[in-house]
Amino acid sequence: MSESKIKISNLHKAFGKKVVLDGVDLELRKGESLVVIGGSGTGKSVLIKCIQGLLTPDSGSILIDGEETVGADREQQAALHSKMGMLFQGGALFDSLTVWENVAFGLLENQKMPRKQAKTEAIRVLRQVGLAPDVADLSPSELSGGMQKRVSLARAIATKPEIIFFDEPTTGLDPIMAAVINDLIIESAKGLGATALTITHDMASARKIADRIAMLYKGKIIWEGTVKELDKTDNPYVLQFINGSSQGPIKVEI
Amino acid sequence: MANRIELFLRALGKPLVKFIASLGELTLFIAKSIYHCLTPPFYFKLMGRQFMDIGFYSLPVVGLTTIFAGMVIALQSYTGFARFGAESGVASVVLISVTRELAPALSGLMVAGRIGAAMAAEIGTMRVTEQIDALVTLSTNPFKYLVAPRIIAGVIVLPILVLIGDIIGIFGGYVVCVYKLGFNPANYVNSTLQNLESLDIVTGVVKAAVFGFIITLMGCYNGYKSKGGAQGVGEATTNAVVSASILILVFNYIITELFFAK
């Protein structure tokens, strides 16, 4: 297919004695949507935090557009962040700002867009995620969970990033709202031509938004393939996970 | 026996290593904070909000604290001085104790309770709800956006608060001496003005600036490092107030010694 956008090789990260990432190799091509699945506590969040530079990996390499990001200095990191957008699991909206100021945060602070223009742009993006302009002046705490997710999505795409990360986008939403968010993710990523990396344990969501799926288990990528290949796989770990069975090679540590 | 010693040393070693590690963490945090306070971009709007929070809204607390401190010091020193017939010394005792000690230390402690706690809670909540990570992903440095405006505002505003506290505290002493103890108002004002020395005011102001740094630093640091949800934020809040209060008392002594020990 096309060129590589993110290339992760042999990534290691441990917290004290607890090894979380134990040699992850993963590649995202430009414009594709990759979903990383895996149980709770398998290091999915740590993986995207490493890619974003929020956590420093112990060893390994992460190339974004061919540039090494592990050990990059502050300016390089800032340049990288302007290429990225992120939808946080809990929304992570700034509660001291209004909804539109949240959406326009990147435009106001980094692109130095005038406030009036930024507000118009914010309202346009809010409409894109299905929110009416009258929520723009509310505070995030006045919105429901689903609406907060939408605002957070709007904030993630407002700066027109090349790479978007989605951290458990459907967790905590009812099935219908989850489906709506899935559609929005597909639309916004495709609309921008952005490369998307999603982590989730919601298989319905994964099937819907993924071009390719990778499974993370015990700090390694143990399986990778398309949704079609997922249905044909005989990998016992993947089978156990997608069928949601308590019996199998994956032992839940209680 | 050897086993017991080993156990003892182990028990001692773990907290010690932890303590040194957190000391190192704090030092790095201070260095980063100061660097970001001095380099652009500056967020003037956020600084303005902090000026209001730390300064303006602390005025009632500082005013009440210093007026009663001035009043009580007048009353106490009067009972002491009356024994030697040296009542005329009350004005200068009020002046010196309010400007050098009471206004800066008490205002510092009160503001630490008010502001240190609020800062740690706000930044701590931002930490546990990933708002700080969100700032980073939006290419905004949290030190510049959250820490620097608070520290700069604290260092500038506390001295102003203390200057106001000086005036209110001395006024408190005046009220007690004139209306309760029957001093001659003109004499009291005269002896206050005669004893007024710039060094007394300057030490108070220097102390206030240092306390402003300590309060905002501890608020930001504890909030920034908090983890583990509501409980973590609660802990951060307590730690911010306790550590700021203790540091204020310690530095109060150190600065006094620097200025007056000869």
Interface residues (C-beta under 8 A of the other chain):
Chain A: K49 Q52 G53 L54 R74 A78 H81 S82 M84 G85 M86 F88 Q89 G90 A92 L93 F94 D95 F105 G106 E109 N110 R155 T159
Chain B: M126 T129 E130 Q131 D133 A134 L135 V136 T137 L138 S139 T140 N141 Y145
